[in-house]
Amino acid sequence: MKTASTFLFDLLNTLTKSEKRYIKVQAGSSETTGEKGEEKDYIQLMDALLAQKEFDEDQLVKDNKEAKFVKNLAVNKRYLYDVVLNGLTNFGQKSLEDKIYEKIAAANVLIEKGMFKAAFRELKKGQKVAEKYELYELQIMLLAIEKRLVAQRQFKTKNDNVIHQIFDSEEHCLKELKNSNEYWYLAQQIAQFQIRFQNIQGEEQKQYIDGLTKSPKFQNKSLATNFKSTIYYYRANSIYQFMLGNVEKAYEINKDFLDLLEANPHFLLLYSDRYLATLNNMLIDSLVIGKYDILEEGINRLVKIPQRKEFQSIKNIESRVFRQRYILLINWCLSQNDFEKALQWIPEIETGLKQFGKKIEKHHRITFYYLNAYISFQNAQYDQALRWNNEILNDPRENVVKEIFYFARSLNLLIHFELGNHDLLESLLLSTPQYLKARRSVYATEKALFRFLGKSINLFNRKAKRKLIDNFKISLNDLFEKPKERRVFNYLDLRIWAEQILEKS
């Protein structure tokens, strides 16, 4: 049986209040016009889908069996999807590309009307913008229409060299497109390698990366002949250096790119999203290498970004800055084991999660839940830790950041141990290893934790318990030195917890 697509449901749940209202106004909704009458079928469908927390088509039909949209559900879904996409296309601030497309459309209309000089004027307006921002694809489209104009006998121009200029301009655009395409390909190859392998493993992979990074284009920035190519040059180099563990070098590359954009504000307008992503990468680099003064200054810069006009076109900019800011602040605290300081950010994070809702992608929400649970646990606020951790454990769809779902199970054991829920803990010590084995290999550190908890809850002699904890600490220190086990400690530093329970025993 074919599974119903979630595209429409997912799209509707990205809409802002303003976007929803705009779409309904365009549809002539009685809700927005104030007129009494029956709502259009596809608008009723829109409201019904927005009322669902998770997409369930069978439940949708069951809950709305009297609604007209159910009779032609597939048709109404397709129509609503097109209505929403068309509405979003016309809603909000137009991009630079949109403004040029408008000139292209206007020129075509004027040519059809025989108004060739007026069409030529619209083309020149578009070309001026396209040349300023090095939008070579659009320049070629504009030149193609100009060729049509030149072919019209009724169109006359005072410029006798117009044919040569069109030819030279198109040759230049094609050359620059080839250059940016080659740099895009280079950057993507390195980025895909990092996603797949994280770092270089084995001689075959080393030879592959060497083939990319020893190429003249990778090593020589002057071969990037336009701004877009330069962006790809910086991206390829920063990813490569970070992959090698040369975080200081990656930081310098990211900083150089940000400085370049700041020095070219018209390109900053065009590549604002790339600027924001690179700023976040640079701040992560700063955290890793301990440049805390730069990290603090960068976070302050990040907070001011939503007020800058260059960034107004980025969708959900406020939620994105919120997410980046607090992830950085929390990880800054965790890098110094300052759990008490990290605790102060939780109320602000909780407020932001409620304010922005699904504007924050699920994988980032799950990350916040885990960080809040872990910080609460380290501050002995076990009820709060359980509340945050249950946000993860009670999620029926482990479709993102699966590692967090896995480590949340181990954190769950620690929380119930501290809460004294030993009967429940005994049951969890049976189910948790089974759960993990069904999904991935169990780390030796996790096995050590399971053994320790199993023995500890049945041990009442204080001296024997201290010895058990001491042995557990020794085994954790040994495991921490093993590279394959380090991932566990990144999520759940059991050494800190073992020290805490030893002090309490």
C-alpha positions in Angstrom: 0.0 0.0 0.0 1.4 3.4 -1.0 2.2 5.7 2.0 0.6 9.2 1.8 3.2 11.9 1.2 3.9 14.4 4.0 5.0 17.2 1.7 1.8 19.2 2.1 1.7 18.8 5.9 5.4 19.6 6.3 5.0 22.7 4.0 2.0 24.0 6.0 3.9 23.7 9.3 6.6 26.0 8.0 4.2 28.8 7.5 4.3 32.0 9.6 1.0 33.6 10.8 1.5 36.3 8.2 2.0 33.7 5.4 -1.1 31.8 6.5 -3.2 34.9 6.5 -1.9 36.0 3.1 -2.7 32.6 1.5 -6.2 32.8 3.0 -6.8 36.4 1.8 -5.7 35.3 -1.7 -8.2 32.5 -1.5 -10.9 34.8 -0.4 -11.4 33.0 2.9 -14.5 34.0 4.9 -12.2 34.0 8.0 -10.2 36.9 6.6 -12.9 38.8 4.6 -15.5 38.7 7.4 -18.1 37.5 5.0 -20.4 34.7 6.0 -20.5 31.7 3.8 -19.1 28.3 3.3 -15.3 28.0 3.5 -13.6 26.7 0.4 -12.8 23.0 0.5 -9.0 23.4 0.3 -9.0 26.0 3.0 -10.9 23.7 5.3 -8.3 21.0 4.5 -5.5 23.5 5.4 -7.0 24.1 8.8 -7.6 20.4 9.4 -4.0 19.6 8.6 -2.6 22.4 10.8 -4.7 21.0 13.6 -2.7 17.7 13.5 0.5 17.3 15.5 1.8 14.5 13.3 0.5 13.7 9.8 -2.0 10.9 9.8 -4.2 10.7 6.8 -6.5 8.0 8.2 -7.1 10.1 11.3 -7.7 13.2 9.1 -10.5 11.4 7.2 -12.0 10.0 10.5 -12.0 13.4 12.2 -13.5 15.3 9.2 -15.8 12.7 7.6 -18.5 15.2 7.2 -16.3 17.8 5.4 -16.5 18.1 1.6 -12.8 18.0 1.1 -12.7 14.4 2.1 -14.7 13.3 -0.9 -11.9 14.5 -3.3 -9.0 14.4 -0.8 -6.2 13.7 -3.3 -7.4 16.5 -5.7 -7.8 19.0 -2.8 -4.4 18.1 -1.4 -2.7 18.7 -4.8 -4.6 22.0 -5.3 -3.8 23.3 -1.8 -0.1 22.4 -2.3 -0.1 24.5 -5.5 -2.0 27.4 -3.8 0.5 27.5 -0.9 3.5 27.4 -3.2 2.1 30.1 -5.5 1.2 32.2 -2.4 4.7 31.9 -1.0 6.2 32.9 -4.3 4.3 36.2 -4.2 4.6 36.8 -0.5 7.2 38.9 1.2 10.4 40.6 0.1 11.6 40.0 -3.4 15.1 38.8 -4.0 17.5 40.4 -6.4 16.9 37.5 -8.8 13.1 38.1 -8.6 13.6 41.7 -9.6 15.7 40.7 -12.7 13.0 38.1 -13.6 10.5 40.9 -13.5 12.5 42.8 -16.0 12.8 39.8 -18.2 9.0 39.2 -18.1 8.4 42.9 -18.8 10.8 42.9 -21.8 9.1 39.9 -23.3 5.7 41.5 -23.0 6.9 44.7 -24.6 8.5 42.8 -27.5 5.2 41.0 -28.1 3.5 44.5 -28.2 6.1 45.7 -30.7 7.5 48.3 -28.2 11.1 47.4 -28.8 12.8 50.5 -27.4 10.9 50.2 -24.2 11.8 46.5 -24.0 15.5 47.4 -24.5 15.3 49.8 -21.6 13.9 47.1 -19.3 16.7 44.8 -20.4 19.3 47.3 -19.6 17.8 47.9 -16.1 18.0 44.1 -15.5 21.5 43.9 -16.9 22.8 46.6 -14.6 21.7 44.6 -11.5 22.9 41.3 -12.9 26.4 42.7 -13.7 26.7 44.3 -10.3 26.0 41.1 -8.4 27.8 38.8 -11.0 24.6 36.9 -11.7 25.9 35.3 -14.9 23.0 32.9 -15.4 20.6 35.8 -15.5 22.9 37.9 -17.7 22.8 35.1 -20.3 19.0 35.1 -20.2 19.0 38.9 -20.7 21.4 38.6 -23.5 19.2 36.0 -25.2 16.3 38.5 -25.2 18.6 41.2 -26.5 19.5 38.9 -29.4 15.8 38.7 -30.2 15.6 42.4 -30.3 18.5 42.8 -32.6 16.9 40.4 -35.0 13.8 42.6 -35.3 14.1 44.9 -38.3 12.0 47.5 -36.7 14.4 47.8 -33.8 17.3 50.2 -34.4 20.2 51.1 -32.1 22.7 53.9 -32.3 25.4 51.4 -31.2 27.1 49.8 -34.3 29.1 47.4 -32.1 26.0 45.9 -30.4 26.5 42.5 -32.0 30.1 42.3 -30.9 29.2 43.4 -27.4 26.5 40.7 -27.0 29.0 38.1 -28.3 31.8 39.2 -25.9 29.4 39.5 -22.9 28.0 36.0 -23.4 31.5 34.6 -23.8 32.6 36.2 -20.6 29.5 35.0 -18.7 30.1 31.4 -20.0 33.7 31.6 -18.9 32.8 32.8 -15.4 30.0 30.2 -15.0 32.5 27.5 -15.9 34.9 28.8 -13.3 32.2 28.9 -10.5 30.9 25.5 -11.5 34.4 24.0 -11.2 34.9 25.5 -7.7 31.4 24.4 -6.7 32.3 20.8 -7.8 35.5 20.9 -5.8 33.8 22.2 -2.6 31.0 19.7 -2.9 33.4 16.8 -3.3 35.3 17.7 -0.1 32.0 18.5 1.8 30.5 15.1 0.8 33.7 13.3 1.9 33.5 14.9 5.3 29.8 14.0 5.7 30.6 10.3 4.8 33.9 9.8 6.7 34.5 12.8 9.0 38.2 12.4 8.6 40.8 10.6 6.3 40.9 6.8 7.0 43.3 4.7 4.9 45.6 5.2 2.0 42.8 5.1 -0.7 40.9 8.0 1.0 44.2 9.9 1.4 44.9 9.6 -2.3 41.4 10.8 -3.2 41.7 13.9 -0.9 45.2 14.6 -2.1 44.0 14.6 -5.7 41.5 17.3 -4.8 43.6 19.5 -2.4 46.7 19.4 -4.6 44.9 20.8 -7.5 45.8 24.4 -8.5 42.3 25.7 -8.0 42.3 24.4 -4.4 45.6 26.0 -3.6 45.5 29.3 -5.5 42.7 31.7 -4.7 43.5 34.0 -7.6 42.2 31.3 -10.0 38.7 32.0 -8.6 37.8 34.7 -11.0 34.4 35.7 -9.5 32.8 36.2 -6.1 30.8 32.9 -6.1 34.0 31.0 -7.0 35.8 32.7 -4.2 33.0 31.6 -1.8 33.5 27.9 -2.9 37.3 28.3 -2.5 36.9 29.4 1.1 34.4 26.7 1.8 36.5 23.9 0.4 39.6 25.0 2.3 37.8 25.6 5.7 36.2 22.1 5.6 39.4 20.5 4.7 41.4 22.1 7.5 38.6 21.3 10.0 38.6 17.7 8.8 42.3 17.5 9.4 41.9 18.9 12.9 43.6 22.2 12.0 40.9 24.2 13.7 43.1 27.3 14.0 43.6 27.3 10.3 39.9 26.7 9.6 39.1 29.6 11.9 41.5 31.9 9.9 39.9 30.9 6.6 36.4 31.5 7.9 37.4 34.9 9.3 38.9 35.9 6.0 35.7 35.1 4.2 33.6 37.1 6.7 35.9 40.0 6.3 35.6 39.8 2.5 31.8 39.9 2.7 31.9 42.8 5.2 34.1 44.7 2.8 31.7 44.1 -0.1 28.2 44.9 1.4 26.4 44.5 -1.9 27.6 40.9 -2.0 26.7 40.5 1.7 23.1 41.2 0.7 23.2 38.4 -1.9 25.1 35.9 0.3 23.7 36.7 3.7 22.8 33.1 4.4 26.3 31.9 3.6 27.6 34.7 5.9 25.5 33.5 8.8 26.5 29.9 8.3 30.2 30.8 8.2 29.9 33.0 11.2 28.5 30.1 13.1 31.4 27.9 11.9 34.0 30.5 12.9 32.4 30.7 16.4 32.6 26.9 16.8 36.2 27.1 15.7 36.8 29.8 18.4 35.2 27.6 21.1 37.4 24.6 20.1 40.7 26.5 20.1 39.8 28.6 23.2 39.5 32.0 21.7 36.8 33.0 24.2 37.1 36.8 23.7 36.4 36.3 20.0 33.6 33.9 20.8 31.9 36.4 23.0 32.3 39.2 20.5 31.0 36.9 17.8 27.9 35.9 19.8 27.2 39.6 20.3 27.5 40.2 16.6 25.2 37.2 15.9 22.5 38.7 18.2 22.4 41.9 16.2 22.1 40.3 12.8 18.2 40.2 12.7 18.3 44.1 12.8 20.6 44.4 9.9 18.9 45.1 6.5 21.3 42.7 4.7 19.7 39.7 6.6 16.0 40.6 6.3 15.5 38.2 3.4 16.6 35.1 5.5 13.5 33.2 6.5 13.0 32.7 10.2 16.2 34.7 11.0 15.2 35.3 14.6 14.7 31.6 15.4 17.9 30.7 13.6 19.9 33.3 15.6 18.2 32.1 18.8 19.3 28.5 18.0 22.9 29.3 17.1 23.4 31.6 20.1 22.2 29.3 22.8 23.9 26.2 21.3 27.1 28.1 21.4 26.6 29.4 25.0 25.7 26.0 26.3 28.6 24.3 24.6 30.9 27.1 25.9 29.8 26.2 29.5 30.1 22.5 28.9 33.6 22.8 27.5 34.6 24.2 30.9 32.4 21.8 32.9 30.6 24.9 34.2 27.2 23.3 34.6 25.9 25.9 37.1 26.4 28.7 34.6 24.8 26.6 31.9 21.7 26.2 34.1 20.9 29.9 33.9 20.3 29.6 30.2 17.6 26.9 30.4 14.6 29.3 31.2 15.5 31.5 28.2 15.9 28.4 26.0 12.5 27.1 27.1 10.9 30.5 26.3 12.5 30.5 22.9 11.4 26.9 22.1 7.8 27.9 22.9 8.0 31.2 21.0 9.5 29.8 17.8 7.9 26.3 17.9 8.4 24.4 14.6 10.4 27.3 13.1 13.3 25.5 14.9 13.9 22.3 13.0 13.2 19.1 14.8 16.9 18.0 15.1 17.7 21.3 16.8 14.8 21.0 19.2 15.9 17.4 20.1 19.4 18.8 20.7 18.1 21.4 23.1 16.0 18.8 24.9 19.1 16.7 25.5 21.3 19.6 26.6 18.7 20.8 29.0 18.3 17.3 30.4 22.0 16.8 30.8 22.6 20.2 32.4 19.7 19.7 34.8 21.1 16.3 35.7 24.6 17.6 36.4 23.0 20.2 38.7 21.1 17.5 40.6 17.7 18.8 39.3 16.6 15.3 38.5 12.9 15.9 38.1 13.7 18.6 35.5 16.2 16.3 33.8 13.5 13.6 33.6 11.0 16.1 32.1 13.4 17.2 29.4 14.7 13.7 28.6 11.1 12.4 28.3 10.6 14.9 25.5 13.0 12.7 23.5 12.0 9.3 24.8 8.3 9.9 24.2 8.9 11.0 20.5 7.6 8.1 18.4 9.7 9.0 15.4 13.5 8.7 15.8 14.1 10.1 12.3 16.7 12.8 13.2 19.9 13.0 15.3 19.5 9.3 16.2 22.6 9.4 18.4 20.8 11.7 20.8 17.9 9.2 21.0 20.4 6.5 21.9 22.4 8.4 24.5 19.1 9.7 26.0 18.4 6.1 27.0 21.7 5.9 29.1 20.9 9.3 30.6 17.5 7.9 31.5 19.2 5.2 33.6 21.3 7.7 35.5 18.3 9.9 36.2 16.2 7.0 37.7 19.2 5.9 39.7 19.5 9.3 41.3 15.7 9.4 41.9 15.9 6.1 43.7 13.5 4.4 41.2 15.3 1.1 41.6 12.4 -1.2 40.5 12.0 0.7 37.3 15.8 0.8 36.9 16.0 -3.0 37.0 13.5 -3.2 34.2 15.3 -0.5 32.2 18.7 -2.3 32.6 17.1 -5.2 30.7 15.3 -3.2 27.9 17.9 -0.5 27.3 20.8 -2.8 26.1 18.2 -4.6 23.9 17.1 -1.3 22.4 20.6 -0.2 21.6 21.7 -3.6 20.2 18.8 -3.5 17.7 20.1 -0.1 16.4 23.9 -0.1 16.7 26.9 -1.6 18.4 26.9 -1.0 22.2 30.0 0.9 23.4 32.2 -0.7 26.0 31.6 2.4 28.1 27.9 1.7 28.0 28.4 -1.9 29.0 30.5 -0.8 31.9 27.7 1.5 33.0 25.1 -1.2 32.8 27.2 -3.6 34.9 27.9 -0.9 37.5 24.2 0.1 37.9 23.1 -3.6 38.0 25.6 -4.3 40.9 25.1 -0.9 42.7 21.3 -1.1 43.2 21.7 -4.4 45.0 24.7 -3.4 47.1 24.0 -1.9 50.5 27.4 -2.2 52.2 29.0 1.3 52.2 32.6 0.1 52.0 31.8 -2.3 49.2 29.9 0.4 47.3 32.8 2.8 47.5 35.1 0.1 46.2 32.6 -0.6 43.3 32.6 3.1 42.4 36.4 3.3 42.6 36.7 0.4 40.2 34.1 2.0 37.9 36.1 5.3 37.9 39.3 3.5 36.9 37.6 1.6 34.1 36.1 4.9 32.8 39.5 6.6 32.8 40.9 3.7 30.8 37.9 3.8 28.4 38.2 7.6 27.9 41.7 7.0 26.4 40.3 4.8 23.7 39.4 6.9 20.6 36.5 4.6 19.7 34.9 5.3 23.1 35.4 9.1 23.1 32.0 9.6 21.5 30.2 8.5 24.6 32.0 11.0 26.8 31.1 13.8 24.3 27.4 13.1 25.1 27.6 11.9 28.7 30.8 12.4 30.7 30.4 9.5 33.2 33.7 10.4 34.9 32.1 13.6 36.3 29.1 11.6 37.5 31.3 8.8 39.1 33.2 11.5 41.0 29.9 13.0 42.3 28.4 9.7 43.5 31.8 8.8 45.2 31.6 12.1 47.2 28.0 11.3 48.2 28.7 7.6 49.2 
